[in-house]
């Protein structure tokens, strides 16, 4: 329970994605902040699907969003509620606004609207509707409707300064001319974003609207609607946006950005949520499970400044989580067979993702050597000596141990131990990095090592 405006109220928040694409990491941050806030306050979370953009919304995206939320381990208390199932409600409230003389029908054509836009830009002002149809008489409106002219429904802006206290940014003021007569209902009788979310937040009893800072400019429009409809607006909080290393808003040009891609890249959901849960926050420690994230969360811990999303940092989190989960869990998450348990146990220390574990498994069944390894072997003057001893020794004794092999090599060459180990690693595994040789040697088929040697000899000859 929380004291607000002198009354005890139950905290209720919402996560409201649009099914016009896959779940983005930025939206995931909004989800998590709402989730942590609701759970920390003993409140509830509503999942609302804002699908009134008919042309761009698709059922497959809604299905993928729900699936991704389940994979992330988050739960919601109500929903999913779809706005397209509530179109009648928006029409009812549009009629209420018409009756209150708080809205009017606008018959302006696309050409007229474009001319208004150009006129505003020429004056160095942001594009705004000039209120041309606001003063139409009832007879003129009726006549235009009888002619079959299409129209939209616009809100009569209150033309007053709007101020509110943002729980992250503090007081925000908007001048009286900031909000124009924005559209409430489109020609196809679907609601605009600002109208639909206001009606939904009002009827669902949303107490706190927590969303990205890119929605700040929408807030005065929604506050005006609450005022005209006779409801108190919720408390607003606008968290910072995620950026790439170039300080620009995170997008596809920065690489992996949607949850489906993170899943496919082999990132664990616990690691992803832990990292997202501390981005832009003042925390005493970084590695936290969901319960710790909830117990330490407050809106005051969020910085109002934009936050860097660092892929390398996420992979560090992922590596830490992979170290601490059971091998059985890794096998299940990676879709690997149980008989790979011993190999995965050794490989997980050298991998940052499940995909890297799968890639490292090539050590055991692929006889190739990567480019970096080939260059190292070609550049070392003693490679032929090592290869000669290895080829002879392995063919003579397929069951030789790593310790016995090292004794054989050290007795026949004076190569420095450090160089020898690197050459052996490349020949045994096909790469310069990997698990300790002594621990992995017995798991690598000796015929694979012999094939690697033969392949390298063939390459250089």
N, C-alpha and C positions, 0 to 999 in steps of 0.2 A: 504494500500500500504506500501511497505517496501523498503528502499534503500539497495541494496546488490550488491557488486562488481561494484559500480558506476552506476547501472541502477535501474530504478523502475521496480519491478516485482510484480505480484500478487502471494501471498502465495498459494501454492497448496500442500496438504499432502494426504496421503493415509492410510487406515486401511486395512490390507491384511491378514485375517485369512485363515487357511487351514481347509477345511471341513473334518477333520479326527477324529473329536470328538466334544463334546459340548464346548461352549464358556467358557473359563477359566477366573478366576478373574484377572490373570496376563495379559492376552490379553485384558481384559476389561480396565485395566489401560492404556495400550497402546492406545486403542481406545479413551479413555477420554482425554488423554494428547493431542493427535492429534486434537480431536474435539475442545478442549478449545483453542489450539493454532490457529487453523483456524478461529474460531469465533472471537477471540480477535484481529486478524489481518485483519478481513474482507475478509478472503480467502475462499477456498473451500476444501471439503473432498471427496475423491474417495473411494468407497467400492470395493475392489478387492478380488475376491475369488481365492486363489492360490491352484488349484486343480489338479496340474500335477502329484501328487502322486496317480496314477490311482488305485492301489490296495487298498489303505487305505481311499481314498476320497469317500464320499457317499452323495447323494442328501439329505438324511434326516438330515444330520449334517448341510448342507448349509441352509436348511429350518429352523432348530432350531436356527442357528446363527442369521439369519435375524429376526426371531421372538423375540429373546432375545434382539437384538439391539432396536427393536421397543418398547419392554417392558421397557427398560432402558430410553427411551425418547430421544434417539439420532437420528439425521437426517444426511443423506449424500447427496451430491450434484450431484454425478455421480455414476452410477453403479446400481446393482452389475455387475462388469466386471469379466468374468471367463477366466482364462488362457487357459482352454481347448478349448475355442472358438477362440484362437489366435495362435494355433499351426503352422499355415502356416506362420505367421509373424516371429516366432522364426526360422523356417527353412530358410526363406529368409535371415535373419541376420547371420545365420550360414554360408550360402554360401558367404555372404559378407566378413566374417572373413577368410574363406578359400581363397578367391580371394586376400585378403590383406596379405596372408601368415602369418596370426596371429593365425591360428588354423591348426590342422592336425588330420588325422585319426589314431586311436590307436587300434591295433588288439590284444593287450595283453590278455591272458586268465586269468580266475579267479585264477588259480594256480600260475601264474607268479606274479600277483598283490599281492597275499598273501605272496609269498616269498620276495617281495620287502618290504612289511610291516614288516615281521620278521627281515629282515636285518637292517632296520632302528631302530627297537626297541632294537636290540642287541647292536647297537652303541650308545644307549641312546638318540636317536633323535626321534622326532614325525614322524609317518608314512607319507611318501610322495612318489609320483610317481617319478621314476628316469629318465624319459624322454626317455625310450628305443625306442619308435617309432617316436620320434621327427625327427630323421635324415633319415627316410626311403625315398628312391628315389621314383620318380613318377612311375617308372616301377614296383618296388616292391609293391607299394600300389595298382596299377592296377591288378597285378597278384593275390594278396591276395583277392581282391574284386571278381575277376573272380572265385576264388576257393570257394566263398560263405562264407568266414570267417566273422563273426560278428565283428563290430567295434563300438567304441564311438568316438565322436569328442572332442578333447582336445584343450584348450587355450594355446598358447605359452606365458608362463609367461614372463613379461618384465625384470625380474631379476634386479629390482631396488628398492631402499628404497621408501616406500610410507608413506607420512605424511599428516595428515589433522587436521583441527581444529574442535573438537567436541563441540557443543554448551552447553554441560553439563560438560564434563570432561576436556575440554581444548585441547591442542595439544597432538596427539597420533602418535607415530612413529612405523613403522614396518620395520624390517631389509630386505635386498634385497633377502634373501633366505626364507622369510616367505611364499610366495605364490608359490606353485608348478604348474605344468601344469594340472589344474583342468578340470573336464569334463564339456563340454558345452551342448552336446546332447547325450542322452543315446542310447543304442542299439535299443530300441523300438521307436526311433525318437521323444522322448519327451525331453523338455529342463531340465537342472539342475536348482536348485533353484537360484543360483547366476546369471545364464545367463538370465532366464526368468524375474527376478525382475529388472535387469539392463535395458533390452529392454523395459519393461513396464514403469519404472520410466522415461526413456528417452523419449519415445513416448507420454506419458501422461503429460509431462511437470511438473513432480513433483519437487518442489523447495526445500522441506525439508523432509528428511527421519527421522522420529522420531520413535524409536523402542527400545526394551529391550537390556540391556548390553550384553546379550548372543549372539548378532549379531555383536559385534565389530570386531571379527576375519573375518567376511565376507566382511567387508568394503573395504579393500585393493584390493580384487578380483574385486569388482564392480567398483572401481575407475579406475583400469587398463582397464576394458572393456570400460568405458566411454572414456578414453583417446584414445584407439585404434579406436573406432567408431567416434571420432572427436567431442564429446560433453563434455560440462562442467558437472561435477558431481553435484548433489544437495548438500545442506548443511546437515550434519549428526548430529544427537543428540541421544545418547543412555542413556535412563533412567535406574535407578537402578531396581533390581529385588525384588520381594516380598519374604519374608521368614516367616517361622513359629517361634514359641518361641524357638526352638532349633537352630536358626540362619541358618537353611538349607533351600534351595529353596522350596517354597510352593508347596505341592503335596497332593495327596489323603490321605497320612498318617496323614496329619494335620486336616482332617475332610472335611467340606464342602468347595469346591473350584470352582465348575462351577456355572454359573448363573442359570441354571435350578434348581439346588439344593437350591440356595438361595431363589428362587421364591417359591419352594415347602416348604421351612422352614418358610415362612410367613414374609420375609423381604420386605420392601417397596423399589421400585426402586429409589425414591428420596433420601432415607437414604443411600442406597448402593453407589450411585453416589457421594453424598456429602462426605462420608468417603473416598472412593477411590480418590476423587479429592483433598484431603488434605494430603494423605499419602506421606511422604517424602518431604513435602513442608514447607517452612517458611511462615506461615500465621498468621495474627493478631487475627483471630477468627476462630472457627471450624465449627459452624453451618452456612452454606451458601447455598442459592438456586443456580440454574444453572447460572443465570445472574451474581450473585456475583462471582461465580467460574470463569466465563469468564473474568469479569472485573479485577480480581486480578491476572490473570494468566500470567506468563512468564517462559521461560525455566530457567532463572536465579534463580527462586524460588525453583527449584528441587535440592535435595541433590544428589550427585553422589554415596553416600553409599547405600547399600541395606536397604530396608525398611521393618519393621515388620508389618505383617497383623495380627491384634488382633481381634479375633472374639468377645470378650467381648466388645471391643470398638465399633465395628459395631452395636452390639445389643443396646448399649447406644444411638447411633445415631438413631437407629430404634425406640426406646422407645420415644425419644424426638419428632420425626416426628409423631408418633402415637398420642401423646398428642395434637398435633397442627392441625391435619387434622380433618375434620368433621366426625361425627359418620356415616353419610350416605356413605362417601367415604370408611370408614373401612368396613362397611357391604358389599359394592360392591366388594372391593378388596378381602375380605375373603369368598365371595360367601355365605353370610348369609342372612336370610330372614329379611325384614324390621321390622317385629313385635318384633325383638330382640333388637331394638334400645335402650330401657331403660336399659336393662341388659348390653349391650356392653358399654354404656356410663359409667357405674360403673366399669366394669372390665378392661377397657383399661389402667387405671392408674397403674394396677398391672401386666401388660403384657409387654413383650419386643418384641413379634412378633404376627402376626395374628394367628399363630398356638396356641400360649399360650392363646389367647382370646378364641379360640375354646375349648381348654382344660378346661379353667375356666368355660365355660358354663355347664360343667358336674355337677357343683354345684347344678344346678336347676333340674336335672332329673336323677342323679345317686346316689344311696343310700349307696355307699361304702365310706370307710375312708382309706386314704393312710397309708402306713407303719409307717411313722414318726408320724402321728397323733395318731395311735393306741398305739404306744410305750409311747407317752406322757400321754394318758389317763390311760393306765395300771399302769404307775409309780406314778400317783397322788392319794393320799389316799382319797381325797374327791370326786372322780369321781362318785361313786355310789350315793352320796347325790344329786349331780347336776342332774344326769340322772333320779333319782326318781322324783325330783320336776318337771323337764321338761316334763317327760312322762305324769304325772298326769295333769299338767297345760295345755299342748297342747291338750290332749284328751278331757278335759272339755271345752276348749274355743279355737276353731280352728282359730278364728279371733283376737286373742289377739295381741296387738301391742308390739313392742320391749320394749318400756318404761314400759308398764304394766308388761311384763315378768321380767324385771330387778327388779322392785319393789317386785315382788313375790319371786324372788330368794334371794334378799338382806334381806328380812324379815324372811327367814327360814334357812339361813346358814351364818357362819362367815368367809367364804373363802375370801382371799384377792381378791380385784377387778381385779388385773392384772392376777392372775391365773384363775379367773372365766371367764374373757373375752377370754383367750386362749382356755379353755375347751369348751366354747360356740362356738367359731369359728370352732373348729374341729368338733363338733357335728352338727353344722348348715351347714358347707360347705364341710366337709370331708378332710380338710387340715389346716395347721397352718398359711398359708398366704392367704391374699385376701383383698377385699374391706372392708370399715368400716361396722361393723355388723348392726349398726343402719340404714344404707342406703340400705342394701341388704336383711335384714330379711323379709320384706314384699313381696319380689319377690320369696322367696324360698317356694315351696309347703310344707305345714306342714306335709303331709303324707310322704314326702321324709325324713324329719327330724326324724319322728317316726320310719321309716324303718332303718335309720342309727343307732338309739339307739338300736333297736331290734337286728340288725346285730352285734353290738359291744357286747351286752349282751350274745348273742349266742356264739360269739367268745371266750370270757373269761370263759364261763361256760363249 
